[in-house]
Structures are given as structure tokens and as C-alpha cells.
Amino acid sequence: MTPVLVRPARPVDAADLRRLAALDSARPLTGEVLIAVSGGDVAAAMSLDSGAVIANPFQPTAHLVELLRTAGRPAPRTRRRARPLAGLRAVRAA
């Protein structure tokens, strides 16, 4: 199994992202972008702003796209548990 790295794109990745967009016959992604690196190459990328995805059409990338979508999803907000008796005062019997 080939190791996969999902990380934010950096300026040094610009040429790889342009190449990937050309391979996928798509426009280059803009804004914040997550990339999936497989076998040392950028194989898929996703814009966090628009959700648009580009991927290498000459290799299996569906699993990489799913990883990008999962990694790009906002973390669920944890709900504070209400303390039902927190605001009540103790009542003494007379």
C-alpha cells in the first residue's frame, strides 16, 4: 500500500497544482487548498473555499478525494451538557 499524506497546499505546490488541473482538464484551484500526496506526487486536491476537486485521471484517486473531503469537513461542535439543577437553590423543609 502506498502511503498517503493529506496537508494544506503551500506556495511550493503551485506548479504541481497547475499540472494536476491541466491533467484533469479543470481550472486551477483557488483559495485555501488541501492536497493528497501519494507516492511522492500530488495526486488530488480540494479547494476548502469552493469544495472543487481536481485529481489525476490516470490513477485511482477516489479514495484520495474521499480523504480530502473528510479532512476538509469542519469538526463537529461539541455540545455542552446542561446541568439541570445548576441554577436551583437548595430548599429546606420547615
C-alpha positions as CSV (number, residue, x, y, z in Angstrom):
1,M,0.0,0.0,0.0
2,T,1.3,3.4,-0.9
3,P,1.5,5.9,1.9
4,V,-0.8,9.0,1.5
5,L,-0.2,12.4,3.1
6,V,-3.0,15.0,3.3
7,R,-1.9,18.5,4.0
8,P,-2.5,22.2,3.2
9,A,-1.0,23.3,-0.1
10,R,1.9,25.6,0.2
11,P,3.3,28.1,-2.4
12,V,5.9,25.5,-3.5
13,D,3.0,23.3,-4.6
14,A,1.7,25.8,-7.2
15,A,3.4,24.1,-10.2
16,D,2.1,20.7,-9.1
17,L,-1.5,22.1,-8.7
18,R,-1.3,23.7,-12.2
19,R,-0.1,20.4,-13.7
20,L,-2.8,18.4,-11.9
21,A,-5.5,20.9,-13.1
22,A,-4.3,20.5,-16.7
23,L,-4.3,16.7,-16.4
24,D,-7.9,16.8,-15.1
25,S,-9.0,19.4,-17.8
26,A,-10.0,21.7,-15.0
27,R,-9.3,25.2,-13.8
28,P,-6.6,25.6,-11.1
29,L,-8.0,25.7,-7.6
30,T,-8.0,29.0,-5.7
31,G,-8.1,30.0,-2.1
32,E,-7.2,27.5,0.6
33,V,-6.4,24.1,-0.8
34,L,-5.8,20.7,0.7
35,I,-3.6,18.2,-1.3
36,A,-3.3,14.5,-1.2
37,V,0.3,13.3,-1.9
38,S,0.6,9.6,-2.9
39,G,3.8,8.0,-3.9
40,G,5.6,11.4,-3.7
41,D,3.3,13.1,-6.2
42,V,0.3,15.4,-5.7
43,A,-2.5,13.1,-6.9
44,A,-5.6,15.0,-5.8
45,A,-6.5,18.4,-4.4
46,M,-9.6,20.2,-3.0
47,S,-10.4,23.8,-2.5
48,L,-11.6,24.5,1.0
49,D,-13.4,27.6,-0.2
50,S,-15.5,26.1,-3.0
51,G,-15.2,22.3,-2.5
52,A,-14.0,21.9,-6.0
53,V,-11.7,18.9,-6.5
54,I,-9.1,18.0,-9.1
55,A,-7.4,14.6,-9.4
56,N,-5.1,12.7,-11.6
57,P,-7.4,10.9,-14.1
58,F,-4.7,8.3,-14.9
59,Q,-4.6,6.7,-11.5
60,P,-7.1,5.6,-8.9
61,T,-7.9,8.6,-6.8
62,A,-11.5,8.1,-5.5
63,H,-10.1,7.2,-2.1
64,L,-7.9,10.3,-2.1
65,V,-10.8,12.5,-2.9
66,E,-12.8,11.0,0.0
67,L,-9.9,11.6,2.3
68,L,-9.7,15.2,1.2
69,R,-13.5,15.7,1.7
70,T,-13.2,14.1,5.2
71,A,-10.2,16.1,6.2
72,G,-11.8,19.3,4.8
73,R,-15.0,18.9,6.7
74,P,-15.3,21.2,9.8
75,A,-15.0,19.3,13.1
76,P,-18.3,18.8,14.8
77,R,-19.0,21.2,17.6
78,T,-19.3,19.6,20.9
79,R,-22.4,20.5,22.8
80,R,-22.1,21.5,26.4
81,R,-24.1,19.2,28.6
82,A,-26.7,21.2,30.6
83,R,-26.5,20.8,34.3
84,P,-30.3,20.5,35.1
85,L,-30.0,21.7,38.7
86,A,-27.2,24.2,38.4
87,G,-29.4,27.2,38.7
88,L,-31.6,26.0,41.6
89,R,-31.0,26.7,45.3
90,A,-31.5,24.1,48.0
91,V,-34.8,24.4,49.8
92,R,-35.0,23.5,53.4
93,A,-38.1,21.9,54.9
94,A,-39.6,23.9,57.9
